[in-house]
């Protein structure tokens, strides 16, 4: 739905971005703060597209079971990822990256994120700021993590299994 540069794809992206703003305002404000207009134009476009795509996946999967996120919930997801990144930096023998931890709960979304980042980097290798793409990548990981925790557990789902419902 978001693929391509035609009017329908642009409208779908615009509608999705507006839905992100209206249905998940705390998450929208987080994404907007992390992806300011000063970012590389291509990286910013990637970030907006991925932010919308992730929301659309969660909406399609969870529907009404997707709760609105508070600013505290989004900040908690960011803090959890930051803490994990710091722990992994301190242990040079740890082979896992923080994205691998998120991928354990949301493998398809993290694979999609990696695919889109890889495609963007290969298509714009000479003209894109790689550091800005890294900012986009991390921002979307936080979005995935936050939305994962915003899905209401299905009735009868056992408590304490340690896994989140997957989109």
For each residue, the residues with C-beta under 8 A, 3 or more apart:
1: 9 12 56
2: 9 12 13 16 49 52 53 56
3: 9
4: 8 9
5: 9 10
6: 9 10
7: 10 11
8: 4 11 12
9: 1 2 3 4 5 6 12 13
10: 5 6 7 13 14
11: 7 8 14 15
12: 1 2 8 9 15 16
13: 2 9 10 16 17 48 49 52
14: 10 11 17 18
15: 11 12 18 19
16: 2 12 13 19 20 52 53 55 56
17: 13 14 20 21 48 51 52
18: 14 15 21 22
19: 15 16 22 23 52 55 59
20: 16 17 23 24 27 28 31 51 52 55
21: 17 18 24 25 28
22: 18 19 25
23: 19 20 55 68
24: 20 21 27 28 55 68 69 147
25: 21 22 28 29 68
26: 29 30 68 69 70 71 73 74
27: 20 24 30 31 55 69 74 143 146 147
28: 20 21 24 25 31 32
29: 25 26 32 33 71
30: 26 27 33 34 71 74 75 78 139 142 143 146
31: 20 27 28 34 35 47 51 139 143
32: 28 29 35 36
33: 29 30 36
34: 30 31 135 138 139 142
35: 31 32 39 44 47 48 51 135 136 139
36: 32 33 39
37: 44
38:
39: 35 36 43 44 47 129 132 135 136
40: 43 44 128 129 132 133
41: 44 45
42: 45 46 120 124 127 128
43: 39 40 46 47 120 128 129 132 133 135 136
44: 35 37 39 40 41 47 48 132 136
45: 41 42 48 49
46: 42 43 49 50 116 117 120 133 136
47: 31 35 39 43 44 50 51 135 136 139 140
48: 13 17 35 44 45 51 52
49: 2 13 45 46 52 53 116
50: 46 47 53 54 113 116 136 140
51: 17 20 31 35 47 48 54 55 139 140 143
52: 2 13 16 17 19 20 48 49 55 56
53: 2 16 49 50 56 57 112 116
54: 50 51 57 58 109 113 140 143 144 147
55: 16 19 20 23 24 27 51 52 58 59 143 147
56: 1 2 16 52 53 59 60
57: 53 54 60 61 109 167
58: 54 55 61 62 66 147 150 151 167
59: 19 55 56 62 63 66
60: 56 57 63 167
61: 57 58 151 165 166 167
62: 58 59 65 66 151 152 165 167
63: 59 60 66
64:
65: 62 151 152 154 165
66: 58 59 62 63 147 150 151 152
67: 150 151 152
68: 23 24 25 26 150
69: 24 26 27 73 74 146 147 150
70: 26 73 74
71: 26 29 30 74 75
72: 75 76
73: 26 69 70 76 77 146 149 150
74: 26 27 30 69 70 71 77 78 142 146
75: 30 71 72 78 79
76: 72 73 79 80 146
77: 73 74 80 81 142 145 146 149
78: 30 74 75 81 82 142 146
79: 75 76 82 83
80: 76 77 83 84 145
81: 77 78 84 85 98 102 138 141 142 145
82: 78 79 85 86
83: 79 80 86 87
84: 80 81 87 88 98 101
85: 81 82 88 89 98
86: 82 83 89 90
87: 83 84 90 91 94
88: 84 85 91 94 96 97 98
89: 85 86
90: 86 87
91: 87 88 94
92:
93:
94: 87 88 91
95:
96: 88 100 101
97: 88 100 101
98: 81 84 85 88 101 102 141
99: 102 103 110 114 137 141
100: 96 97 103 104
101: 84 96 97 98 104 105
102: 81 98 99 105 106 110 141 144 145
103: 99 100 106 107 110 111
104: 100 101 107
105: 101 102 148 163 164 166
106: 102 103 109 110 144 148 164 166 167
107: 103 104 110 111 166
108: 111 112 166 167
109: 54 57 106 112 113 144 167
110: 99 102 103 106 107 113 114 141 144
111: 103 107 108 114 115
112: 53 108 109 115 116
113: 50 54 109 110 116 117 137 140 141 144
114: 99 110 111 117 118
115: 111 112 118 119
116: 46 49 50 53 112 113 119 120
117: 46 113 114 120 121 133 136 137
118: 114 115 121 122
119: 115 116 122 123
120: 42 43 46 116 117 123 124 128 133
121: 117 118 124 125 128 130 133
122: 118 119 125
123: 119 120
124: 42 120 121 127 128
125: 121 122 128
126:
127: 42 124
128: 40 42 43 120 121 124 125 132 133
129: 39 40 43 132 133
130: 121 133 134
131: 134 135
132: 39 40 43 44 128 129 135 136
133: 40 43 46 117 120 121 128 129 130 136 137
134: 130 131 137 138
135: 34 35 39 43 47 131 132 138 139
136: 35 39 43 44 46 47 50 117 132 133 139 140
137: 99 113 117 133 134 140 141
138: 34 81 134 135 141 142
139: 30 31 34 35 47 51 135 136 142 143
140: 47 50 51 54 113 136 137 143 144
141: 81 98 99 102 110 113 137 138 144 145
142: 30 34 74 77 78 81 138 139 145 146
143: 27 30 31 51 54 55 139 140 146 147
144: 54 102 106 109 110 113 140 141 147 148
145: 77 80 81 102 141 142 148 149
146: 27 30 69 73 74 76 77 78 142 143 149 150
147: 24 27 54 55 58 66 69 143 144 150 151 167
148: 105 106 144 145 151 164 165 166 167
149: 73 77 145 146 164
150: 58 66 67 68 69 73 146 147
151: 58 61 62 65 66 67 147 148 164 165 167
152: 62 65 66 67
153: 157 159 165
154: 65 157 165
155:
156:
157: 153 154 161 165
158: 161
159: 153
160:
161: 157 158
162:
163: 105
164: 105 106 148 149 151
165: 61 62 65 148 151 153 154 157
166: 61 105 106 107 108 148
167: 57 58 60 61 62 106 108 109 147 148 151
